[in-house]
Amino acid sequence: MSGTGAPSGGQEREQRALKLERLRSLGIVPYAYSFRRTHAVAEVVRDEASLAAAGAPVSLAGRIMALRGHGHTAFGHLKDATGR
């Protein structure tokens, strides 16, 4: 155990498993959310003009690699297995 009082890796895993079991015993589905992706990042990059012209809805899933805020607007880089 480190000097910070934080639990070790094994203890932390055990605590998380206990919390997960407690949620389930209360009837809570801990990972209930699902998300249906319509396109991969590479598809959107390749077909951006036609998707925009058609007003087609796009749902992407990936990791936000960079995020920049500009007032009430934000810009970011989203990365998935197909690209950024």
C-alpha positions as CSV (number, residue, x, y, z in Angstrom):
1,M,0.0,0.0,0.0
2,S,1.3,3.4,-0.9
3,G,1.7,6.3,1.6
4,T,-1.4,8.0,0.3
5,G,-3.8,5.6,1.9
6,A,-5.1,4.5,-1.5
7,P,-6.2,0.9,-1.9
8,S,-3.9,-1.4,-3.8
9,G,-4.9,-2.7,-7.2
10,G,-6.4,-5.9,-5.8
11,Q,-8.3,-4.1,-3.1
12,E,-9.6,-1.5,-5.5
13,R,-10.9,-4.2,-7.9
14,E,-12.6,-6.0,-5.0
15,Q,-14.3,-2.7,-3.9
16,R,-15.5,-2.1,-7.4
17,A,-16.9,-5.7,-7.6
18,L,-18.7,-5.2,-4.3
19,K,-20.2,-1.9,-5.5
20,L,-21.3,-3.5,-8.8
21,E,-23.0,-6.4,-6.9
22,R,-24.7,-3.9,-4.6
23,L,-26.2,-2.0,-7.6
24,R,-27.4,-5.3,-9.1
25,S,-29.0,-6.3,-5.8
26,L,-30.9,-3.0,-5.8
27,G,-32.3,-3.9,-9.3
28,I,-30.1,-1.4,-11.1
29,V,-28.5,-2.5,-14.4
30,P,-25.1,-0.8,-14.1
31,Y,-24.2,-0.9,-17.8
32,A,-27.7,-0.4,-19.3
33,Y,-26.8,2.2,-21.9
34,S,-26.3,1.1,-25.5
35,F,-25.4,3.3,-28.5
36,R,-26.0,2.5,-32.2
37,R,-23.3,4.0,-34.4
38,T,-24.3,4.8,-37.9
39,H,-20.9,5.5,-39.4
40,A,-17.2,5.1,-38.8
41,V,-15.0,8.2,-38.6
42,A,-13.3,7.4,-41.9
43,E,-16.7,7.1,-43.6
44,V,-17.7,10.6,-42.4
45,V,-14.4,12.1,-43.5
46,R,-14.7,10.5,-46.9
47,D,-18.4,11.2,-47.4
48,E,-18.7,14.5,-45.5
49,A,-20.1,16.6,-48.5
50,S,-22.8,14.1,-49.5
51,L,-23.8,13.5,-45.8
52,A,-24.1,17.3,-45.2
53,A,-26.0,17.9,-48.5
54,A,-28.5,15.1,-47.6
55,G,-28.8,16.3,-44.0
56,A,-28.2,12.8,-43.0
57,P,-28.0,12.1,-39.2
58,V,-24.7,10.7,-38.1
59,S,-23.9,8.9,-34.9
60,L,-20.2,8.3,-34.1
61,A,-18.4,6.5,-31.3
62,G,-14.8,6.9,-30.4
63,R,-12.3,8.6,-28.1
64,I,-12.1,12.4,-27.9
65,M,-8.4,13.0,-28.6
66,A,-8.5,16.9,-28.4
67,L,-11.1,19.4,-27.4
68,R,-10.8,23.2,-27.8
69,G,-13.5,25.6,-26.5
70,H,-14.2,28.9,-28.1
71,G,-16.9,30.7,-26.2
72,H,-20.1,28.8,-26.6
73,T,-18.6,26.5,-29.3
74,A,-16.3,23.6,-29.0
75,F,-14.1,21.8,-31.6
76,G,-12.6,18.4,-31.1
77,H,-10.9,15.4,-32.7
78,L,-12.7,12.1,-32.5
79,K,-10.7,8.9,-33.1
80,D,-12.0,5.4,-33.7
81,A,-10.4,2.3,-35.2
82,T,-10.8,3.7,-38.8
83,G,-9.2,7.1,-38.3
84,R,-9.4,10.6,-36.8
